[in-house]
């Protein structure tokens, strides 16, 4: 390995605080899209008309999940380097499920014990039980809350990248994996075939591959082949983003989703520019300790912001102006997300880390820093 690659590997093996900040920004973007554009049934009127000054930028928040996918491609590739399949699977279960199970329970209680009706998935006890597996879409069961769709995408990405874990992660194998996936995503772009969407994920593949390319830059330096892969994925990502936003506009109308095409293109380009800055170390000065906390609460914030809006907004809407209602809701769900992190996620993660320290995996190289880095891998 070259000197540049060695330095990149050292930097790329631990937690990058700048990714915590990007994750939190992505979560706020999704929250803004839902609160200020999408949740008409929660507000009782079109949110874009209630918050016209921020309707366009909030509408672009629909792409916050795509930024999550890019970060996931970066961090998951970092976390599997030198790791076995069992260790990788355990890390994903520990990372995904504790807060998720709380989320399913809170959602079931919300619609079972209150008079809330907005965004009700109308599931029975069996439906919520299936949701606990996170595989409900595989069984044709509705998501208990809308944001779970992205977790189904994440799970399929984990399945695909497990191929690299099984065969061993090297630069050459990563490039082959990324190239084949991009080629398939481009070839099947626009396909309505169920199996293509299930396995290839042409709408989202480019984001994961882009993130992987930028991680490889941190490990091996900014090689031309990696820039080419990132550039090709950016082109596919822009096309996919335009399709997704235009589909939303066609569904609800431009007045309810006032997002021009140029803004979509600029947003996706900005995602790639930010990830390039991370890969090149230009954001390494972001070392505020509070960023770790922001990164830690991002996943709970993503999971619980819908339930918070359904419960709080109708209760306050008649007595407070829209801006203040939204502010109270955001503060409440942020505080609750921190509580979930401290009481549900952190104890389980610390228990698993303690057991790993007592019985380290022989094949893993420097496992502890990579476990810390994994926190950036899901919304």
Secondary structure as UniProt FT lines:
FT   HELIX           3..12
FT   HELIX           17..33
FT   HELIX           34..38
FT   HELIX           40..43
FT   HELIX           47..50
FT   HELIX           52..54
FT   HELIX           55..59
FT   HELIX           60..63
FT   HELIX           64..80
FT   TURN            81..82
FT   HELIX           85..113
FT   TURN            118..119
FT   HELIX           125..131
FT   TURN            132..134
FT   HELIX           136..139
FT   HELIX           146..148
FT   HELIX           149..167
FT   HELIX           171..187
FT   TURN            188..190
FT   HELIX           194..199
FT   TURN            202..204
FT   HELIX           205..220
FT   HELIX           224..252
FT   TURN            254..256
FT   HELIX           261..279
FT   TURN            280..285
FT   HELIX           290..317
FT   TURN            318..319
FT   HELIX           322..340
FT   HELIX           341..345
FT   HELIX           346..358
FT   TURN            362..363
FT   HELIX           367..373
FT   HELIX           374..376
//
